[in-house]
Amino acid sequence: MTKIFITIPWFLPAFRAGGPVQSIANLVKQYNDDVQYFIFCSDTDLNGAALENIITGKWVKFNEHTLVWYANHEKISDSLVKQVETVKPDVLYIIGIYSWHFNIVPLLYCKAPKKILSTRGMLHPGALSQKKWKKKIYFGIFKLMEYQHKVQFHATDEEEQKYISNYFGKEAVISVAGNFANTISLLPLADKNPGVLKMISIALLSPMKNILKVLQALEKVKDTIQYDIYGPVKDHDYLKLCKEQVKLLPGNIAVNWHGEVDPAAVVNVLAHAHIFILPSKSENFGHAIYEALSAGRPVITSHHTPWQNLMPSKAGINIESPLELKDAILFFASMDSNELAHWSRKSREYAEKAVDVDNTREQYEKMFFGAARKA
């Protein structure tokens, strides 16, 4: 039995941190052959709210092959180092880069035969453009201490592998293993008349997700649009900018702010939408995008996510400029129920082809147990 010790700032029932939490939850559900997982995380969610119905300071069962340690705010690092020493894992799997307790401490002070650092999209140019100088200093110290030679990196696709190689050099050892995804059943569509469109976004509200760009595109749209926005607020200044933009929209545009949505309720909110829209500056995977596609909701997104070539597949539209975003909204607004139903089926087909579970299992097998190659 191989012991894999995972350090991550947040884990279920936390959900506000988005993709990384979902990725690890899917991993421990999908890949479990002769593996025992130990997940060390905080006892709060992204917003600092205490998690409910958990036990802190001891290992608790998540599933048949996974134990979770919810650490309270006192002596987190000491607890982490002690638990790694006690468990003696074969693999120390570090999720993220910037957290002192959950990323830096295990790099500096924890021992394991293999250490894997999962960058989770944090080296994408769009992500690095946020708080750029702080990150430059941080990675300068990282490279000065030569930690790029002491860990194996995890990239979720070949593009991320390229970013890691560009940042840490050709000597960096990188494994590529994609994300396991949640699939939603194909949902029936709400009635659709030409000139009317119901759009939905589910995301952390921050500049990275480009919700403001959507609201700006809607300013000159003359069709009847209902835009429902779900997700916790990460950047309150950005929320203020978005709400100021909403005041400029004409009466034919209705924007509804719903706040965070429990993962169990995602199916219900998708069921009321015609399309999903999220023109992110970057996405390491985009679980919400994939779930929308699997549910049969065409997607409008940027060229900076894994979900490409949407238009030829009739699964959505990849956009770059504000004009392209506006035209994409108008394109779907013009559809009737029959045409949208065709795009809905094609979206589901795209999702089914996009994720190869067996291949993803093989990738994790190689990452955890095989020898990774240099970039």
PyMOL commands that set and color helices and strands:
alter all, ss='L'
color gray80, all
select helices_A, chain A and resi 19-30+76-87+100-109+125-128+132-144+147-149+158-168+207-209+211-220+236-246+263-271+287-294+310-313+322-333+337-354+357-369
alter helices_A, ss='H'
color red, helices_A
select strands_A, chain A and resi 2-7+35-42+59-63+66-71+91-95+114-118+152-155+173-176+196-202+224-230+253-259+275-278+299-302+316-319+373-374
alter strands_A, ss='S'
color yellow, strands_A
deselect
rebuild
show_as cartoon
